[in-house]
Amino acid sequence: MKLFKPIYERTLGWAGHRYAERFLAGVSFIEAFILPTMPEIMLAPMTLAQPQKWARFATISLICSTLGSIIGYAMGHYGYELAQPLLVKFGWLPTIERYIADLRGLGPWGVFWLLVGGGFLPIPMKFIAWASGVVGVPMPAFLAAMFVGRAKRVYLLCGLIRLGGERAEKALHTWIELIGWVLVALIVLIVIYFKFIH
């Protein structure tokens, strides 16, 4: 079943639109708390089409995704209590509360470095935003970590596309389906590890 390639091809169409930057801003904002696709799939074709604007595109995505992560934080912070009956039903609440206690024990700077490192993992930033809200990470540390974590992703991608040109975009187009499913598999394995093994 093809899932990621059709999404990618649709975003290719958006990337060529005269309102592409607005689409990028909207996708980056919404993805930070709920959308299942990543803004990076718009950044690649937009950077390829106008390589001289690579830093501008990365900056738009960075600012909007950081703002969107505040909503993700609020969803975790205020939605956790609402979700507790469901977590009790599945037997997940004690484990989640243990992780929350561990994270709180790290202190603001410990959590900051954990969140910054999360940008290197195949975990969507929205999950990190939700978890930060549940734990109650101090807002300055959270925003700084989200900014740094996302910045290294978007600037690296746009910079590589700028340097790699059309060959880099073609490679992404060819392998996007495999990349997408590998990331899904890694996320599932991480969940299984923390739920049943760790």
DOZAMI-968889 format. One record per atom (N, C-alpha, C): residue in three letters; atom name; x, y, z. Coordinates in steps of 0.001 Angstrom, whole numbers. Each point is the difference from the previous one (the first is absolute). Example, Ala and Ser with C-alpha at 12.3 -4.5 7.8 and 13.67 -1.06 7.14 Angstrom:
<atoms>
ALA, N, 13190, -5690, 7800
ALA, CA, -890, 1190, 0
ALA, C, 900, 1200, 0
SER, N, -350, 1050, -720
SER, CA, 820, 1190, 60
SER, C, -770, 1090, 730
</atoms>
This chain:
<atoms>
MET, N, 838, -1189, 0
MET, CA, -838, 1189, 0
MET, C, 882, 1252, 0
LYS, N, -232, 875, -937
LYS, CA, 773, 1238, -86
LYS, C, -717, 1098, 778
LEU, N, 715, 562, 940
LEU, CA, -565, 1063, 828
LEU, C, 813, 1276, -103
PHE, N, 1301, -116, 132
PHE, CA, 851, 1186, 89
PHE, C, 278, 641, -1358
LYS, N, 114, -817, -1035
LYS, CA, 291, 569, -1313
LYS, C, -1149, 876, -508
PRO, N, -1280, -443, 111
PRO, CA, -1093, 892, -413
PRO, C, -28, 1312, 779
ILE, N, 282, -76, 1326
ILE, CA, 48, 1230, 804
ILE, C, 1124, 905, -504
TYR, N, 1150, -622, -272
TYR, CA, 1153, 761, -485
TYR, C, -315, 658, -1341
GLU, N, -637, -761, -903
GLU, CA, -309, 545, -1327
GLU, C, -1024, 1129, 83
ARG, N, -917, -118, 954
ARG, CA, -964, 1094, 178
ARG, C, 705, 1260, 480
THR, N, 937, -175, 934
THR, CA, 730, 1170, 489
THR, C, 910, 583, -1076
LEU, N, 426, -836, -947
LEU, CA, 758, 538, -1137
LEU, C, -846, 1015, -758
GLY, N, -1285, -320, -173
GLY, CA, -905, 934, -662
GLY, C, -150, 1286, 789
TRP, N, -102, -117, 1310
TRP, CA, -98, 1188, 845
TRP, C, 1259, 846, -104
ALA, N, 1155, -667, -108
ALA, CA, 1278, 716, -30
ALA, C, 117, 919, -1202
GLY, N, -670, -342, -1097
GLY, CA, 62, 830, -1192
GLY, C, -1057, 1089, -44
HIS, N, -872, 41, 981
HIS, CA, -1089, 971, 35
HIS, C, 515, 1381, 379
ARG, N, -696, 1033, -456
ARG, CA, 462, 1369, 301
ARG, C, -127, 326, 1490
TYR, N, -831, -766, 706
TYR, CA, -124, 183, 1445
TYR, C, 757, -1089, 760
ALA, N, 1050, -516, -605
ALA, CA, 748, -1116, 594
ALA, C, 516, 339, 1399
GLU, N, 474, 1229, 176
GLU, CA, 536, 353, 1315
GLU, C, -1096, -14, 1065
ARG, N, -1215, 391, -390
ARG, CA, -1108, -51, 952
ARG, C, -355, -1450, 327
PHE, N, 0, -855, -1024
PHE, CA, -249, -1424, 229
PHE, C, 1057, -571, 946
LEU, N, 1262, 353, -243
LEU, CA, 1093, -484, 837
LEU, C, -192, 452, 1439
ALA, N, -365, 1262, 175
ALA, CA, -229, 526, 1350
ALA, C, -1131, -758, 684
GLY, N, -1103, -224, -733
GLY, CA, -1143, -712, 567
GLY, C, 325, -1442, 347
VAL, N, 658, -703, -924
VAL, CA, 369, -1401, 245
VAL, C, 957, -94, 1188
SER, N, 986, 896, 65
SER, CA, 973, -20, 1099
SER, C, -682, 246, 1338
PHE, N, -957, 928, 12
PHE, CA, -713, 330, 1234
PHE, C, -860, -1175, 469
ILE, N, -806, -551, -915
ILE, CA, -945, -1065, 380
ILE, C, 724, -1310, 295
GLU, N, 1066, -276, -756
GLU, CA, 748, -1250, 219
GLU, C, 583, -70, 1392
ALA, N, 314, 1155, 578
ALA, CA, 659, 26, 1305
ALA, C, -875, -547, 1111
PHE, N, -1339, -86, -226
PHE, CA, -840, -543, 1059
PHE, C, -957, -1096, -455
ILE, N, -238, -178, -1331
ILE, CA, -939, -1055, -372
ILE, C, 210, -620, -1383
LEU, N, 424, 766, -999
LEU, CA, 59, -492, -1383
LEU, C, 987, -1162, -126
PRO, N, -392, -1101, -728
PRO, CA, 886, -1170, -75
PRO, C, 1174, 132, -958
THR, N, 17, 1038, -829
THR, CA, 1113, 150, -948
THR, C, 997, 1041, 496
MET, N, 1224, -44, -503
MET, CA, 1039, 921, 452
MET, C, 158, 1152, -992
PRO, N, 268, 1227, 476
PRO, CA, 180, 1135, -911
PRO, C, 1224, -149, -889
GLU, N, 919, -884, 387
GLU, CA, 1210, -202, -784
GLU, C, -301, -445, -1433
ILE, N, -1144, -669, -195
ILE, CA, -311, -469, -1353
ILE, C, -448, 1142, -914
MET, N, -330, 1154, 573
MET, CA, -234, 1187, -820
MET, C, 1278, 801, -184
LEU, N, 846, -46, 1021
LEU, CA, 1234, 780, -61
LEU, C, 911, -448, -1143
ALA, N, 70, -1314, -239
ALA, CA, 910, -520, -1028
ALA, C, -329, 542, -1392
PRO, N, -1236, -177, -499
PRO, CA, -285, 513, -1338
PRO, C, 7, 1523, -94
MET, N, -384, 672, 1087
MET, CA, 29, 1468, -21
MET, C, 1438, 507, -95
THR, N, 902, -642, 730
THR, CA, 1406, 395, -41
THR, C, 604, -305, -1363
LEU, N, -408, -1126, -580
LEU, CA, 498, -363, -1325
LEU, C, -449, 1017, -1043
ALA, N, -1280, 435, 112
ALA, CA, -538, 948, -975
ALA, C, 642, 1377, 128
GLN, N, 265, 418, 1246
GLN, CA, 595, 1324, 227
GLN, C, 1139, -135, 1015
PRO, N, 1138, -555, -427
PRO, CA, 1082, -288, 953
PRO, C, 545, 1214, 728
GLN, N, -119, 1182, -600
GLN, CA, 527, 1200, 661
GLN, C, -827, 366, 1237
LYS, N, -1211, -584, 142
LYS, CA, -875, 303, 1139
LYS, C, 33, -1103, 1064
TRP, N, 1001, -870, -39
TRP, CA, 6, -1148, 905
TRP, C, -71, 414, 1468
ALA, N, 711, 1058, 389
ALA, CA, -3, 423, 1399
ALA, C, -1348, 617, 375
ARG, N, -603, 712, -934
ARG, CA, -1319, 601, 244
ARG, C, -1040, -1084, 257
PHE, N, -9, -1040, -861
PHE, CA, -961, -1089, 158
PHE, C, 203, -718, 1340
ALA, N, 1251, -278, 338
ALA, CA, 297, -679, 1261
ALA, C, -452, 845, 1190
THR, N, 193, 1308, -85
THR, CA, -376, 894, 1093
THR, C, -1510, 53, 182
ILE, N, -740, 67, -1104
ILE, CA, -1470, -8, 71
ILE, C, -477, -1268, 702
SER, N, 526, -1143, -427
SER, CA, -398, -1269, 595
SER, C, 368, -49, 1480
LEU, N, 1187, 462, 336
LEU, CA, 467, -25, 1384
LEU, C, -890, 831, 912
ILE, N, -283, 1230, -397
ILE, CA, -804, 893, 842
ILE, C, -1411, -548, 188
CYS, N, -616, -444, -1103
CYS, CA, -1383, -477, 86
CYS, C, -112, -1309, 776
SER, N, 966, -900, -167
SER, CA, -61, -1253, 745
SER, C, 258, 226, 1492
THR, N, 848, 980, 326
THR, CA, 234, 322, 1412
THR, C, -1271, 557, 629
LEU, N, -708, 869, -731
LEU, CA, -1271, 533, 498
LEU, C, -1038, -1113, 150
GLY, N, -50, -907, -985
GLY, CA, -942, -1116, 65
GLY, C, 284, -935, 1159
SER, N, 1276, -125, 354
SER, CA, 351, -896, 1105
SER, C, -578, 484, 1330
ILE, N, -289, 1298, 101
ILE, CA, -633, 516, 1220
ILE, C, -1387, -614, 167
ILE, N, -721, -164, -1111
ILE, CA, -1316, -640, 59
ILE, C, 159, -1466, 396
GLY, N, 1025, -678, -574
GLY, CA, 266, -1383, 390
GLY, C, 301, -113, 1487
TYR, N, 759, 934, 516
TYR, CA, 314, 46, 1432
TYR, C, -1290, 129, 810
ALA, N, -866, 929, -428
ALA, CA, -1268, 223, 713
ALA, C, -888, -1246, -66
MET, N, 17, -693, -1137
MET, CA, -790, -1233, -122
MET, C, 464, -1046, 1012
GLY, N, 1320, -129, 149
GLY, CA, 526, -944, 985
GLY, C, -288, 444, 1422
HIS, N, 173, 1294, 239
HIS, CA, -155, 539, 1356
HIS, C, -1447, -94, 489
TYR, N, -938, 389, -869
TYR, CA, -1401, 41, 423
TYR, C, -784, -1260, -387
GLY, N, 511, -760, -978
GLY, CA, -728, -1197, -446
GLY, C, 361, -1260, 763
TYR, N, 1103, 43, 759
TYR, CA, 463, -1208, 691
TYR, C, -1033, -496, 1013
GLU, N, -553, 924, 788
GLU, CA, -1000, -401, 996
GLU, C, -1234, -585, -666
LEU, N, -405, 564, -1130
LEU, CA, -1163, -527, -719
LEU, C, 249, -1413, -519
ALA, N, 1257, -273, -357
ALA, CA, 341, -1315, -558
ALA, C, 279, -1045, 1070
GLN, N, 112, 398, 1267
GLN, CA, 374, -952, 1045
GLN, C, -943, -1190, 139
PRO, N, -1331, 180, -79
PRO, CA, -873, -1182, 88
PRO, C, 303, -1038, -1089
LEU, N, 308, 472, -1196
LEU, CA, 340, -914, -1092
LEU, C, 1346, -676, 271
LEU, N, 954, 737, 530
LEU, CA, 1307, -559, 324
LEU, C, -108, -1044, 1105
VAL, N, -900, 241, 953
VAL, CA, -250, -982, 1066
VAL, C, -593, -1268, -595
LYS, N, -931, 172, -915
LYS, CA, -668, -1148, -629
LYS, C, 1003, -901, -716
PHE, N, 985, 610, -661
PHE, CA, 1008, -777, -722
PHE, C, 1160, -443, 896
GLY, N, 9, 480, 1246
GLY, CA, 1059, -371, 923
GLY, C, 1310, 736, -228
TRP, N, -57, 1140, -698
TRP, CA, 1209, 744, -348
TRP, C, 356, 1080, 1018
LEU, N, -957, 383, 844
LEU, CA, 196, 1162, 860
LEU, C, 1207, -133, 935
PRO, N, 192, -1128, 704
PRO, CA, 1167, -87, 893
PRO, C, 1329, 189, -734
THR, N, 134, -582, -1186
THR, CA, 1236, 129, -771
THR, C, 218, 1440, -430
ILE, N, -1050, 624, -499
ILE, CA, 102, 1392, -456
ILE, C, 354, 911, 1168
GLU, N, -629, -225, 1142
GLU, CA, 287, 843, 1163
GLU, C, 1440, -194, 484
ARG, N, 540, -1199, -153
ARG, CA, 1396, -247, 367
ARG, C, 941, 793, -910
TYR, N, -292, -10, -1325
TYR, CA, 827, 772, -939
TYR, C, -105, 1498, 271
ILE, N, -1202, 440, 353
ILE, CA, -190, 1418, 317
ILE, C, 855, 386, 1208
ALA, N, -8, -861, 1009
ALA, CA, 816, 275, 1189
ALA, C, 1487, 18, -351
ASP, N, 432, -926, -868
ASP, CA, 1409, -29, -421
ASP, C, 383, 1282, -730
LEU, N, -882, 458, -900
LEU, CA, 286, 1216, -754
LEU, C, 53, 1220, 909
ARG, N, -924, 55, 944
ARG, CA, 6, 1134, 935
ARG, C, 1280, 16, 824
GLY, N, 532, -1181, 274
GLY, CA, 1223, -92, 788
GLY, C, 1239, 485, -731
LEU, N, -90, 143, -1324
LEU, CA, 1151, 464, -779
LEU, C, 287, 1480, 201
GLY, N, -1022, 745, 393
GLY, CA, 170, 1443, 124
GLY, C, -133, 683, -1367
PRO, N, -160, 1328, -29
PRO, CA, -230, 721, -1262
PRO, C, 1079, -212, -1049
TRP, N, 1296, 46, 417
TRP, CA, 1059, -123, -991
TRP, C, 151, -1426, -488
GLY, N, -254, -964, 881
GLY, CA, 40, -1401, -421
GLY, C, -1069, -297, -1039
VAL, N, -1201, 538, 249
VAL, CA, -1097, -174, -957
VAL, C, 317, 729, -1307
PHE, N, 614, 1179, 130
PHE, CA, 371, 762, -1201
PHE, C, 872, -844, -925
TRP, N, 1072, -601, 548
TRP, CA, 900, -791, -840
TRP, C, -667, -1268, -514
LEU, N, -912, -551, 779
LEU, CA, -750, -1171, -461
LEU, C, -866, 364, -1196
LEU, N, -671, 1153, 72
LEU, CA, -863, 439, -1101
LEU, C, 819, 367, -1236
VAL, N, 1138, 653, 209
VAL, CA, 868, 331, -1133
VAL, C, 460, -1274, -698
GLY, N, 380, -992, 786
GLY, CA, 406, -1286, -571
GLY, C, -1131, -699, -702
GLY, N, -1253, 268, 430
GLY, CA, -1160, -613, -635
GLY, C, -128, 360, -1467
GLY, N, 594, 1111, -414
GLY, CA, -37, 385, -1406
GLY, C, 771, -953, -898
PHE, N, 915, -776, 592
PHE, CA, 770, -966, -779
PHE, C, -707, -1346, -106
LEU, N, -1024, -201, 843
LEU, CA, -689, -1287, 28
LEU, C, -1156, -8, -986
PRO, N, -425, -1209, -453
PRO, CA, -1138, -91, -919
PRO, C, -1331, 122, 727
ILE, N, -94, 989, 880
ILE, CA, -1226, 232, 757
ILE, C, -556, 1349, -433
PRO, N, -1256, 36, -471
PRO, CA, -572, 1290, -406
PRO, C, 57, 1012, 1131
MET, N, 291, 1244, -354
MET, CA, 136, 1051, 1000
MET, C, -1290, 211, 794
LYS, N, -1154, -335, -595
LYS, CA, -1269, 172, 712
LYS, C, -33, -870, 1251
PHE, N, 566, -1222, -66
PHE, CA, 24, -877, 1169
PHE, C, 850, 618, 1112
ILE, N, 1099, 622, -405
ILE, CA, 867, 657, 974
ILE, C, -731, 1180, 634
ALA, N, -762, 744, -818
ALA, CA, -767, 1133, 532
ALA, C, -1068, -476, 978
TRP, N, -739, -1050, -358
TRP, CA, -1022, -549, 905
TRP, C, 622, -431, 1313
ALA, N, 1103, -778, -95
ALA, CA, 647, -519, 1204
ALA, C, 504, 1141, 881
SER, N, 517, 1054, -607
SER, CA, 498, 1138, 765
SER, C, -1128, 667, 778
GLY, N, -1174, 86, -622
GLY, CA, -1154, 581, 675
GLY, C, -471, -861, 1158
VAL, N, 16, -1317, -186
VAL, CA, -401, -918, 1066
VAL, C, 940, 133, 1192
VAL, N, 1294, 42, -286
VAL, CA, 1009, 79, 1058
VAL, C, 24, 1372, 657
GLY, N, -360, 1027, -757
GLY, CA, 56, 1361, 530
GLY, C, 1380, 604, -118
VAL, N, 663, -264, -1130
VAL, CA, 1317, 592, -251
VAL, C, -142, 1525, 20
PRO, N, 893, 713, 672
PRO, CA, -87, 1467, -5
PRO, C, -34, 545, -1427
MET, N, -895, 928, -249
MET, CA, -214, 493, -1359
MET, C, 1265, 556, -669
PRO, N, 845, 788, 681
PRO, CA, 1217, 484, -679
PRO, C, 903, -1139, -469
ALA, N, 177, -1023, 851
ALA, CA, 839, -1144, -380
ALA, C, -651, -771, -1146
PHE, N, -1318, -156, 46
PHE, CA, -713, -721, -1055
PHE, C, 142, 711, -1336
LEU, N, -270, 1304, -34
LEU, CA, 71, 745, -1252
LEU, C, 1417, 29, -560
ALA, N, 986, 180, 880
ALA, CA, 1388, 6, -454
ALA, C, 379, -1349, -603
ALA, N, -425, -1092, 658
ALA, CA, 325, -1341, -491
ALA, C, -695, -288, -1323
MET, N, -1273, 374, -113
MET, CA, -734, -231, -1250
MET, C, 621, 808, -1131
PHE, N, 399, 1236, 307
PHE, CA, 616, 864, -1010
PHE, C, 1303, -609, -514
VAL, N, 855, -420, 927
VAL, CA, 1290, -588, -387
VAL, C, -211, -1339, -707
GLY, N, -895, -833, 564
GLY, CA, -244, -1313, -584
GLY, C, -530, 76, -1421
ARG, N, -942, 891, -231
ARG, CA, -563, 138, -1350
ARG, C, 975, 714, -929
ALA, N, 726, 987, 527
ALA, CA, 914, 784, -846
ALA, C, 1037, -889, -664
LYS, N, 578, -900, 756
LYS, CA, 1048, -831, -588
LYS, C, -559, -919, -1081
ARG, N, -1279, -340, 100
ARG, CA, -610, -847, -1030
ARG, C, -287, 779, -1277
VAL, N, -682, 1138, 132
VAL, CA, -422, 729, -1201
VAL, C, 1169, 668, -716
TYR, N, 940, 559, 756
TYR, CA, 1140, 652, -654
TYR, C, 928, -1027, -635
LEU, N, 139, -1150, 639
LEU, CA, 826, -1056, -585
LEU, C, -618, -505, -1291
LEU, N, -1310, -252, 26
LEU, CA, -683, -502, -1206
LEU, C, 107, 1008, -1142
CYS, N, -370, 1255, 270
CYS, CA, 26, 1016, -1057
CYS, C, 1422, 237, -497
GLY, N, 958, -21, 908
GLY, CA, 1390, 182, -412
GLY, C, 483, -1135, -887
LEU, N, -378, -1240, 358
LEU, CA, 409, -1150, -817
LEU, C, -666, 17, -1373
ILE, N, -1286, 362, -28
ILE, CA, -704, 100, -1284
ILE, C, 630, 1103, -844
ARG, N, 349, 1116, 652
ARG, CA, 652, 1109, -712
ARG, C, 1322, -464, -614
LEU, N, 744, -793, 756
LEU, CA, 1287, -487, -489
LEU, C, -158, -1167, -970
GLY, N, -944, -896, 303
GLY, CA, -161, -1214, -813
GLY, C, -804, 193, -1252
GLY, N, -852, 1029, -11
GLY, CA, -775, 317, -1193
GLY, C, -1011, -1075, -373
GLU, N, -221, -149, -1291
GLU, CA, -1047, -876, -512
GLU, C, 240, -1457, 357
ARG, N, 1245, -417, 60
ARG, CA, 286, -1401, 340
ARG, C, -511, -352, 1396
ALA, N, 148, 925, 942
ALA, CA, -457, -245, 1369
ALA, C, -1516, -133, 44
GLU, N, -697, 875, -732
GLU, CA, -1463, -66, -4
GLU, C, -483, -1285, -656
LYS, N, 637, -410, -1091
LYS, CA, -395, -1240, -674
LYS, C, 192, -1206, 913
ALA, N, 1084, 6, 764
ALA, CA, 247, -1103, 932
ALA, C, -1093, -39, 1069
LEU, N, -378, 1183, 510
LEU, CA, -1066, 66, 995
LEU, C, -1310, -510, -579
HIS, N, -311, 388, -1232
HIS, CA, -1230, -433, -655
HIS, C, -21, -1517, -189
THR, N, 1139, -564, -325
THR, CA, 92, -1447, -240
THR, C, -166, -800, 1286
TRP, N, 584, 497, 1088
TRP, CA, 63, -776, 1235
TRP, C, -989, 444, 1073
ILE, N, -872, 963, -280
ILE, CA, -882, 557, 1030
ILE, C, -904, -1050, 633
GLU, N, -511, -931, -808
GLU, CA, -901, -1027, 540
GLU, C, 741, -891, 1002
LEU, N, 1174, -452, -388
LEU, CA, 800, -850, 889
LEU, C, 394, 752, 1265
ILE, N, 431, 1245, -161
ILE, CA, 395, 815, 1149
ILE, C, -1165, 158, 972
GLY, N, -1187, 295, -556
GLY, CA, -1191, 186, 834
GLY, C, -335, -1233, 812
TRP, N, 5, -1179, -659
TRP, CA, -352, -1238, 707
TRP, C, 1077, -414, 991
VAL, N, 1260, 272, -319
VAL, CA, 1079, -303, 950
VAL, C, -168, 836, 1267
LEU, N, -347, 1276, -179
LEU, CA, -222, 861, 1167
LEU, C, -1181, -487, 827
VAL, N, -1090, -418, -664
VAL, CA, -1165, -545, 715
VAL, C, 411, -1236, 791
ALA, N, 761, -904, -653
ALA, CA, 452, -1226, 664
ALA, C, 863, 313, 1219
LEU, N, 884, 999, -138
LEU, CA, 853, 379, 1128
LEU, C, -816, 542, 1165
ILE, N, -1017, 806, -321
ILE, CA, -866, 546, 1050
ILE, C, -741, -1131, 711
VAL, N, -527, -966, -769
VAL, CA, -699, -1147, 591
VAL, C, 945, -797, 899
LEU, N, 1226, -226, -465
LEU, CA, 974, -735, 807
LEU, C, 337, 729, 1295
ILE, N, 109, 1332, -88
ILE, CA, 269, 788, 1207
ILE, C, -1144, -130, 994
VAL, N, -1241, 72, -508
VAL, CA, -1175, -146, 864
VAL, C, -19, -1392, 633
ILE, N, 253, -1037, -797
ILE, CA, 18, -1373, 526
ILE, C, 1087, -153, 1065
TYR, N, 1159, 586, -282
TYR, CA, 1110, -97, 955
TYR, C, -389, 598, 1353
PHE, N, -537, 1224, -17
PHE, CA, -323, 659, 1252
PHE, C, -1233, -590, 674
LYS, N, -907, -593, -783
LYS, CA, -1216, -558, 572
LYS, C, 224, -1409, 576
PHE, N, 740, -849, -735
PHE, CA, 79, -1407, 375
PHE, C, 1382, -480, 451
ILE, N, 1056, 718, -394
ILE, CA, 1348, -521, 280
ILE, C, 703, 792, 1080
HIS, N, -12, 1330, -142
HIS, CA, 766, 849, 926
HIS, C, -582, -98, 1420
</atoms>
